[in-house]
Amino acid sequence: MSVTTEGDIVAASGGAAFPHLVWLRTATGEAKSLGEITGAVRYPAVSPDSGRLAFSRRELGSWHLFVREFFTGIERRLTSGACNATSPAWEDPHTLFYVTDCGRGYGLNAVARIVLDK
């Protein structure tokens, strides 16, 4: 779950086999599926300026980190390989921390950092 600067909530919902993201507008109580973000997705993190959404998507059995621009809908894949990148957290509007087992073995997680284009 993550909270926007306006107080809205973005959260993962659904079963473990096919989680998806939902947006809850706290002012109205309206819940909306973010169906335009396809695939099995979870671990949402809204950037401090609410302009980007980081999340993990399962592809070919591994969780990969993505960033989506809210206003344009453009997505960018940040990780690849037969390993997992989950639990993103923003340091600032251009820098993400996340948990990864890449190069370490399943269950041996480490924190990684990635700087996005400014």
Number of C-alpha atoms within 10 A of each C-alpha: 15 18 18 19 12 10 12 18 19 25 20 20 15 13 9 10 8 12 18 23 24 21 20 17 16 12 9 8 10 10 14 12 15 14 10 8 16 10 15 19 24 27 23 26 25 25 24 17 11 16 15 22 23 28 27 27 25 19 15 9 10 15 23 23 25 20 23 18 15 13 9 9 13 10 15 12 14 14 17 14 13 14 17 25 28 25 18 25 21 18 14 12 17 15 15 20 17 20 18 26 18 18 13 11 11 11 9 11 17 13 13 14 15 14 12 11 7 6
